[in-house]
Each structure stands twice: as structure tokens, then as C-alpha cells.
Amino acid sequence: MRTSWGLLLSSVLTFLTALAACVSALGSHRAAKQTRRYTHAQVMNALLDMYESNALFDAEIRLRMWGAEHGKDFAHTFAQLRRADYAQVQVVDHARRQMAHYFTKIYILWKMHLIDKTVVRMLLSREQVVFLREVVEPLETVLQIYDEQLMFEAFGKLYRIQPPSSPSANLKPSH
């Protein structure tokens, strides 16, 4: 009889230990989820602040104006001047790089599974992706920056926006 009580006590203690481990694991899981939400909020806040900055707004306006001023061949004109007389397109090139880097940051976070499709849709409106495909993509493509092609396709697929057919189409600001 004495061994039965010892066995029963041992079983109860084992059960309580397992229960405590489960409660601890549940608490850890909740803490991890909360940390992930907090991290998402920080990332979203930083990216939204970046997009709303005057520098990015000016960059977008500058690229739209370049496209409108140079018509459907704006990307080719840009590439030619970039090779022949960089001073003429230096400001536009800086704007192109700023916009490309903004979109690239979001794409990298998405592909690394640090943010999901829902967050990407919160960060990028359909109009922003149209701008990316119709203005930024032709400039990047004509410079043969092909490592961003997957980004253009992924964001285009997200909103069912085809590759640019007329690069100067839809050149009004999305801010």
C-alpha cells in the first residue's frame, strides 16, 4: 500500500509539473504574439512615416513630372541622359532611387516573412503600386536593374496590375 501512495504522489507531481509547463508555454506563446504585433506596428509606423515624408513626396512628384514632360519614352530619355549628361538627370535619378528603395524595403520584409500580405496591403495602396509599375519599373528596367523584377511582379500580382504598357499613363500623385 505504501508504494501505491508514493506512485500516486509521484504521478500527481508529474501531472502538476506538466500542467505548469503547459501554462508557461501558453504564456510564452502569447508574449511572442504580442511582441510580433508590436514589431509589426513599429515597422508599419516607420514605413508609413517614410512614405509621408516630404522627401518621398517630392521624389514621387519629380518622377511623375519627368514622365509627363518626356512622354511615353521618358525612361529611354532618362537612360540616355544618365549616360551622356548625368547632371541633367541627377535629381530625377535621386528620386528614382528613393522610391525604389522604399518599395524594396517592403518587398524584402514581405519575402523574409517578417510582414504578411495583409500588412503589405496596408502599407501599399493600389495607386502606389500603379505608380511603381508605370513609372519606377520602366526607369529601373531601362537601367537594367533586373534584381527588382521579382518585386515589380509580386506587387503587381497583389493588386492584379500588369507590367507597364504605356509608362507615362496615370502620372498624377497618389499622396
Buried (B, 14 or more C-beta within 10 A) or exposed (E): EEEEEEEEEEEEEEEEEEEEEEEEEEEEEEEEEEEEEEEBEEBBEEBEEBBEEEEBEBBBBBBBBBBEEBEBBBBBBBBBBBEEEEEBBEEBBBBBBBBBEBBBBBBEBBEEEEBEEEBBEEBBEEBBBBBBBBBBBBBBBBBEBEEBEEBBEBBBEBBEBEEBEEBBEBBEEBE
